[in-house]
């Protein structure tokens, strides 16, 4: 795995844990740290979404090997 693969994996894990906290406890950790829909929070959400799309690509690429 290269650096982009690792970065995407970490972002997807962060996103998954955050959604778990939202679902279980109605607590958005990213918003709590960086502010409710601040610019940084929105950027993190966008990066997590892009990482998820990349992981879809990575999974299909890995399935072809």
Secondary structure, 3 states (H helix, E strand, C coil): CCHHHHHHHHHHHHHHHHHHHHHHHCCCHHHHHHCCCCHHHHHHHHHHHHHHHHHHHHHHHHHHC
